[in-house]
Amino acid sequence: MIQINETFTVAAPPDEVYRVLSDPEAVVECVEGASLGAQRDDGTYDGKMTVKFSALRVSFSGRVGLELDEQARQGTVTASGRDGQGGTKFRATASFRVAPGDDGGRSLVTAEGEVVLSGKLASMIENAAGAVVRRMTDDFIGALAVRCASGPAEIGADSPPSAQPGQPPAVGVLLLHGFGGSPSGLRAWGEALAESGASVSIPRLPGHGTRWRDLGRTGWPQWYAAASDALTALGEGHSQVFVMGISLGATLALRLAEQRPSDVAGVVAVNPAVTRVAGTPRLPGLARLLRRSFAAVTGDARKQGVTEVGYDRIPLGAAGSLRSLGAAVLGDLGQVSAPVLLGTSADDHVVPPSDGDLVWSGLGSGQRERARFADSYHLVPVDNDAQRLFSHSISFIRDHALATRP
């Protein structure tokens, strides 16, 4: 028998932590090697999980159930199944409870339970269980903390999609976060846009908001597909949609304007990444033979006290995919017909400042303007120039919301 008795703190409000823990899909994203299948008629799910016990890697299949008490912010997880080769069976029960931490921005999570194993590999697995449980718990806590702060956001979504007589039409704004980042860094930008009357959607891009290794399992086709799906959803309720973003998000915004010109009313691209991000080797193919990841530049803001919810490491494969996206965007910039506001920082320690020049010189749009942020580094939406960016974005929408593009 393997006992579970863990208490840990998550830097997110209790309601947000409970929202994630009560969502089976979100929890599975935070568990390394786990996947969730179809939901059965009785409410349980098919599930799979691969666990490494020392030199032994064991894959389990089974069924998972979840009972929740929303008012008490607690729940019970039950699981049972067996591995596919050794005939080892397992039965697990775990209860969790979410309580407020020392301050309103933190939560205390308590988890108690047990896992009972039987069969050929049971004794071997139990001998290594202590170290495995600790490793998996630490990994889960780290992923949960990022996931709780990285959920997608819909801000001002209840604003009317149709215009009042004599007023500009209500617009939708799709905000896209940066490479290795999360929606949390765009919330203030989204709230400012919502206060001006727009409905704002901030999706979480695939591979983001859990652990950095997950980013390595995705690439720019998945990031673009998610952004495109979000654009479609937002366009269903609004007559015009503006796409805005930073870093990777800015690059995706430009790609959407290239590929879906009739669906994009305008683009605000802040520090788009079209060549390479800081720390990326100049020969990524060769470097991947020697290492699989590199240290990310985090918290790149001139303003003191700014923190960023995101990854501290970046997989080389994902960085190479970002390069491929940048090359595709640069090659098709002449097809951009929507108005473009290009924002660039004078000092940027993540994206080369020359990337902005490459985008500016290649744009085909006849309606383009450039904003330079002298008092911010890469993370403009949370840096000293944030309010200037917000007001410039709002003015950009007002200037082009009623304009008819050629």
DAQUI-V234473 format. One record per pair of residues at least 12 apart in sequence whose ideal C-beta (glycine too) atoms are under 6 Angstrom apart, sorted by sequence separation. I is the first residue (numbers start at 1). J is the second residue. If there is no record, write none. Layout:
((I & J) (I & J))
This chain:
((24 & 36) (190 & 202) (206 & 218) (344 & 356) (373 & 385) (35 & 48) (48 & 61) (65 & 78) (79 & 92) (97 & 110) (243 & 256) (253 & 267) (298 & 312) (34 & 49) (47 & 62) (64 & 79) (78 & 93) (96 & 111) (175 & 190) (254 & 269) (279 & 294) (296 & 311) (33 & 49) (186 & 202) (206 & 222) (253 & 269) (279 & 295) (296 & 312) (33 & 50) (47 & 64) (62 & 79) (77 & 94) (94 & 111) (95 & 112) (296 & 313) (62 & 80) (205 & 223) (296 & 314) (342 & 360) (44 & 63) (45 & 64) (62 & 81) (76 & 95) (94 & 113) (183 & 202) (250 & 269) (278 & 297) (61 & 81) (93 & 113) (173 & 193) (206 & 226) (250 & 270) (293 & 313) (294 & 314) (24 & 45) (44 & 65) (60 & 81) (75 & 96) (183 & 204) (205 & 226) (243 & 264) (251 & 272) (371 & 392) (250 & 272) (251 & 273) (293 & 315) (60 & 83) (74 & 97) (92 & 115) (242 & 265) (340 & 363) (241 & 265) (242 & 266) (243 & 267) (244 & 268) (246 & 270) (247 & 271) (292 & 316) (58 & 83) (59 & 84) (73 & 98) (91 & 116) (173 & 198) (227 & 252) (231 & 256) (240 & 265) (246 & 271) (248 & 273) (340 & 365) (182 & 208) (247 & 273) (90 & 117) (171 & 198) (172 & 199) (173 & 200) (174 & 201) (175 & 202) (182 & 209) (203 & 230) (336 & 363) (224 & 252) (235 & 263) (288 & 316) (336 & 364) (337 & 365) (339 & 367) (340 & 368) (341 & 369) (342 & 370) (343 & 371) (344 & 372) (345 & 373) (346 & 374) (349 & 377) (350 & 378) (89 & 118) (201 & 230) (333 & 362) (336 & 365) (89 & 119) (153 & 183) (333 & 363) (334 & 364) (347 & 377) (348 & 378) (88 & 119) (152 & 183) (224 & 255) (345 & 376) (87 & 119) (88 & 120) (150 & 182) (231 & 263) (284 & 316) (330 & 362) (345 & 377) (87 & 120) (88 & 121) (201 & 234) (86 & 120) (88 & 122) (86 & 121) (149 & 184) (155 & 190) (155 & 191) (284 & 320) (156 & 194) (155 & 194) (280 & 319) (159 & 199) (24 & 66) (157 & 199) (156 & 199) (156 & 200) (155 & 200) (22 & 68) (154 & 201) (276 & 323) (153 & 202) (300 & 349) (152 & 202) (300 & 350) (152 & 203) (176 & 227) (275 & 326) (152 & 204) (274 & 326) (297 & 349) (297 & 350) (150 & 204) (18 & 73) (274 & 329) (341 & 396) (174 & 230) (274 & 330) (174 & 231) (14 & 73) (150 & 209) (174 & 234) (339 & 400) (147 & 209) (172 & 234) (146 & 209) (147 & 210) (172 & 238) (143 & 210) (171 & 238) (143 & 211) (178 & 246) (179 & 247) (337 & 405) (171 & 240) (172 & 241) (173 & 242) (174 & 243) (175 & 244) (176 & 245) (178 & 247) (179 & 248) (169 & 239) (178 & 248) (178 & 249) (267 & 338) (278 & 349) (53 & 125) (177 & 249) (266 & 338) (278 & 350) (176 & 249) (266 & 339) (267 & 340) (268 & 341) (269 & 342) (270 & 343) (271 & 344) (277 & 350) (54 & 128) (251 & 325) (255 & 329) (258 & 332) (264 & 338) (271 & 345) (302 & 376) (53 & 128) (254 & 329) (302 & 377) (161 & 237) (176 & 252) (261 & 337) (301 & 377) (306 & 382) (161 & 238) (176 & 253) (258 & 335) (271 & 348) (300 & 377) (251 & 329) (258 & 336) (273 & 351) (300 & 378) (301 & 379) (53 & 132) (257 & 336) (300 & 379) (18 & 98) (271 & 351) (275 & 355) (303 & 383) (17 & 98) (257 & 338) (274 & 355) (301 & 382) (302 & 383) (303 & 384) (301 & 383) (302 & 384) (14 & 98) (274 & 358) (14 & 100) (272 & 359) (4 & 94) (17 & 107) (9 & 101) (14 & 107) (11 & 106) (9 & 106) (10 & 107) (9 & 108) (10 & 109) (212 & 311) (216 & 315) (215 & 315) (8 & 109) (212 & 313) (216 & 317) (220 & 321) (216 & 318) (219 & 321) (7 & 110) (215 & 318) (6 & 111) (220 & 325) (4 & 111) (5 & 112) (32 & 139) (271 & 378) (4 & 113) (31 & 140) (30 & 140) (270 & 380) (3 & 114) (1 & 114) (2 & 115) (30 & 143) (30 & 144) (1 & 116) (180 & 296) (30 & 147) (184 & 309) (268 & 393) (2 & 129) (20 & 147) (182 & 309) (20 & 148) (182 & 310) (181 & 310) (180 & 310) (6 & 137) (17 & 148) (180 & 311) (16 & 148) (8 & 141) (11 & 145) (180 & 314) (266 & 400) (10 & 145) (12 & 148) (12 & 149) (10 & 148) (179 & 322) (242 & 397) (150 & 309) (149 & 309) (30 & 210) (29 & 210) (189 & 381) (186 & 381) (185 & 382) (192 & 390) (196 & 394) (171 & 401) (168 & 401) (168 & 402))
